[in-house]
Amino acid sequence: MSARSMNSLAAAVAALASLLERFPDLPAADAAVSTIFPDRLSLSFHGDLGKFEAWRSALDVSHALVSKEEETGGPLMWLTAETVLDGVTVRLTGYGLQKAEVVEPAAPWKVAT
């Protein structure tokens, strides 16, 4: 595998700049570009799925294209969706906690005396 130059990331960085210009008031995201996937811009949102939803809506990504995954046996869940902007795949990932199921006790708690 040959080494990539910084120029190989130009399209993804340009896509990020375009999003900054087009949507300056949307919530900030963790943004990442990588030499592994030079034609991808990843935007991630932690702890507030509303931020993910704001971007999903702004980029006109259909609900049908959103996938949900869950941590096995744990509270973490994440949503992912992708779209293409100027030839660059924009991947949105929103991390959050699943709502805990509230289990009511069968009988009132009693304090042993």
Number of C-alpha atoms within 10 A of each C-alpha: 3 4 6 11 9 10 9 14 18 14 20 25 20 14 21 21 11 14 14 13 10 11 12 10 8 14 12 13 17 10 14 14 18 14 13 8 13 19 20 24 26 19 20 20 23 16 13 12 16 14 20 26 18 13 19 22 12 12 16 10 17 12 11 7 12 14 12 13 11 15 11 8 6 9 12 15 16 21 19 18 19 20 16 15 17 11 12 18 19 21 18 23 25 22 21 17 16 13 9 7 6 6 6 7 7 6 6 7 7 6 5 4 3
